[in-house]
Each structure stands twice: as structure tokens, then as C-alpha cells.
Amino acid sequence: MTNERKQTVAVVGAGVIGASIAFEMQQRGFQVTLIDKGEPGRGTSYGNMASIALDFTAGSGPATWKKIPRWLMDPEGPVWLRPSYAPKMLPWFLRFIAAGRRSRLRGIEDAGMNLTRRALGDFRTMLSAIGAPELMTEEGCLAIYETEAEFAADRGHIELMQRYGFDFEILNGGAIRHYEPELSPSIAKAVLLPDNKSIRDPYQLVVKLADAAQAAGARFVSGVVRNIERKPAGDAVVLLQDGGRIEVNSAVMAAGVHTRELAARLGEPIPLETERGYHTQIMKPGISMRYSVIWPHRAFMVTPTAGGIRVGGNVELAGLDAPPDFRRPRLLVRHAQRALPGLKVEETTEWMGHRPALPDTIPIISPSSKMPGVWYATGHGHLGLTLSATTAKLIADMVMGGKPAVDMTPFRINRY
């Protein structure tokens, strides 16, 4: 591109996925326009759990099906479905069940692991390129289990890591407290995941990505995208709600769950739902943690990040418009205090965000099946931060006409 006019690309969505793509493509010689209705990083990426989680687990499957009725009936369970939203969830849920058939599950696991096994290296490269390697910690994550039964119930996850060659270490008793002294003696077992790093501040990461892209020549436009059209010459026109028009050669849809509406307008509806997640940010926790901690049985995480300790996780199925139910994060804090008895809850903020979730739990990273020059990067679920740098590389490879390092067939938009 050095001897001809730069190719132009619009990236819709300035969360961690969109900002990573904008930076990567600007670095590769594109002229990038990054578009978002708000400031970069103020959406779902603001409140994620700051974890680079390499141990991909397919969401569905027989083990999950057996638990769903109990989860839905348990007011303290890891999944909450608002009754008024249940009819709208039914088509998505049926696809979720279908994705867990044994004939499909192994392929989904292979696809997810093919992305996550690249994630840490791609992330380090990205952080180095924006001059911020210090944003990633060198400590890993501890998965904790209060009973041997909890550990046994998670055995499939451990076997998956073994199959794909991920490092881990099973810890017992005092060895657990050696790594994280604040953990309760009631925690009977733990698994150390040394490569599941954390980000010191996920919001600052997105800000630095957007700033680095702009410093390299990208521009940021504040606005709501209502549609994409094609000109007779083949270029794309991004239409904004305020009447603005941005003409580019290509457009990448990376607007999280809001990509659903844009895809539908282009004639390719996708089963993208929001898994609402909550966190409590505690700025005076009274303890200091080195490692992030995840409790699989209770489906929540505790991470030292953003200048304090963040407690979050679980899933609420209630759509985009229902008001937050902040009983959820308060329940998670009580669970966290069970694992970390010294945890105090002082100077706190509560937050809710929308994870973009597809029923087969792997993202769409794909050209449009309807409109040449349009690309999608959405549906990363709980792994948006983890897969941001890898997604950016794969999208840039495809837009440039190259061959990505990963087989992209499982991530195509028209797989449903």
C-alpha cells in the first residue's frame, strides 16, 4: 500500500475488539475510521474481569444440560433468566442445546482452542506495539474448589486442558495458601493456571489502543451507525443516525451485541444474545491479592485490577432493555467473602454490561455472506478481552486478502 492511495476501512465499535482491529489495521497501512456512540472503552469492555483466559470451554454439552434446571431454579445460581424474557430466549436456547451434541462439541472445542492457544502471544505483541507491556501481570489464575465433589465436577475442564497441552498444576491444602494467602482454609483444592494472565486496567487498555491508532493516523468519529450501503463502484458507505455518511473501501462490524441489528439490516440475521454480567469494584478491599481467583462451581471471579479488587461474573438473560438487578453483584461479593474471609467492601461501585453471546460459544470472525467488503468480529462472549489481539490479526489478514494462520471456517457468519 505504500505506493498507492491507502485503502480505507471503518471499524464500528470502540470496545476492546474494535480498538484492537483499528490499531492493527492502521499499523498495516490502512486509513482507519473508528466509530462508536460513546468514548472508546466505555461499553462492555469497561467492566470485564480483566482476564486473559486461555482455557476455552464450550458452553453447552451434556454436563451443562443437566445443571440448567437446577441453576434456573436456584436464586443464588450462576444463571438467571427473567421470566418475561424467556419466550424471546427460546430460539437461541434451542440452538445452544444443538451445539452441545457430541457430534458438534469436539469441533467447537477445537475451534475455540485454536484461537486461545494463540491469544497470549498475540496479546504480548499488541501490548509491545502500543508501548504498554506493563498492562499485563505476570501472575496467573487460581481455580478454586471448596470440596472434592466440586473438583470432580470440573474434571472435564481439566481433561480439556490436558488434551490441548495447556499448563496447569493441581494444588492441595497449604500449597494453595502459598500462592494466595488470603484464601480461606475451607478451599480444599485449586488448579493453578499460570498462563491465564490479568490486565491491570481493561479500560485503560482500550484507551491506549484507541490513542495509539489515532497517533498513527486513524480518526475517531462519535456517532450511531444505522446501516451500511454499497456504492455502484463497490465501496461501502457507513450511514450514521445523524445523517452523516462515511465512505470507505471496507467496513468491520465490531459493535458487540449491537452488531445484531446491523447484520439484520444487511439481510444476514445472527443469533446474537446478551449475557448480562455484573461486577463490584472495591477500592478499599482490606486485602492484597497477587493472583486472580475463579470459583467454577459458583461461576464468578475475583481479580486485582483498576486500582482495587473486582468481583464479577455469572450470567443474567434479560435482553438489552431491562434495568439492572444489582442484587446479583451483591450476591457475588458474599460468595467472594466466603473464599476470601478478609475481604472488606468499602468504596465500591457496581456495574452491568452486555456480553455478546452466540449459542455455540465461538465468535463470528468472517466476511459478510451478503455484501462484499463488509466483515464481522463479534460474539466473543466471555472471551472478548482474551481474543482481542488474535481477532485483530485474523480480520486484518482477511481484509488484506491473505491467508490467516487459523482455519476460519468454524467462525463464518452463515454457519447457522
Secondary structure, DSSP 8 states (H G I E B T S, - for coil): -TTS---EEEEE--SHHHHHHHHHHHHTT-EEEEEESS-TT-SGGGGS--B-------S-SHHHHHHHHHHHH-TTSSEEE-GGGHHHHHHHHHHHHHHTSHHHHHHHHHHHHHHHHHHHHHHHHHHHHTT-GGGB-S--EEEEESSHHHHHHTHHHHHHHHHHT---EEEETHHHHHH-TTS-TT--EEEEETT--BBS-HHHHHHHHHHHHHHTT-EEEE--EEEEEE-TTS-EEEEETTS-EEEESEEEE--GGGHHHHHHHTT-----EEEEEEEEEEEE-SS--SSEEEETTTTEEEEEETTEEEEEEEEEE-TTTS---THHHHHHHHHHHHHSTT---EEEEEEEEEEEE-TTSS-EEEE-SSSTTEEEEE--GGGTTTTHHHHHHHHHHHHTT---SS--GGG-GGG-
